[in-house]
Amino acid sequence: MKALKIIMLGIFIVVNSSVANIERKSFAQSTNDFPTTKLKQALTAAKANLEKTQSGIKTRYEKDPTSRQSIVSGYLFDDVMKAIDKGRTDLINSLSGEELAGYRAHVKKFYPKAKLEFVGFSIERPLVSVESSNESFRRVERYIEKIDASTASPVIDLMIKSTPATGHFEMWVDGESSGRSLTTNNPMKNISRGYYSYRLTKADYKEVNGTLNLIDDDGTELNCIMNKTDDREGPYPCSLR
């Protein structure tokens, strides 16, 4: 009977170890397996479509109702907004798959919004300045170029440290089923760049929550200082170095 219990215990340990490994590997990618080509193609297409859409916007003219001689020119507000919103939606849709979840989340969060200057007089069909429209498109173009630059090293290893050690760290993409977890003071390997949420817990300590931007922020080590539950201070977000 004792031998049977030992065998069953051994099976239980192996099974649970396998589950832990599966959890740790969720949305993990090796550099060789990461779909870099797909990502770069999506960004190239996004930039080309942006230029095509921008060139297709027609200049409109409008008379000043208070003056017969004054005429203003610009783009229709709706035309510019639709073009930029479509670019965002198309890029998100092209970044499909679990491997690109972090990049997809970054686009949803940080894709530039149009900042437009109104120059017309019509309320129903408002005009915006050509200059403000062009600058809005330039901001989107620079954003796409920044994402493209990150493809030089799209996957990193992130060391997760906490004081005190042996905290439970979880990291995930909002709205996605994928996630990873580990005990702190260990590396979380093969993380694709992007935008993530995290949570750090430990018995008798305050829960730490925050976000990680692995495209705009440099660093390969996340340092977390935890506060006791009865501390007046904290909790504070972890810092990326």
ABEGO torsion letter per residue (X at the ends): XAAAAAAAAAAAAAAAAAAAAAAAABGBBBAAABBAAAAAAAAAAAAAAAAAAAAABBBBBBBBAABAABBBBEBBAAAAAAAAAAAAAAAAAABBEAAAAAAAAAAAAABBBBBBBBABABAABBBBBAAAAAAAAAAAAAAAAAAAAAAABABBBBBBBBOBBGBBBBBBBBGBABBBBBBBGBBBBGBBBEBBBBBBBBBGBBBBBBBBBAAABBEABBBBBBBBAABABOBBBBBBX
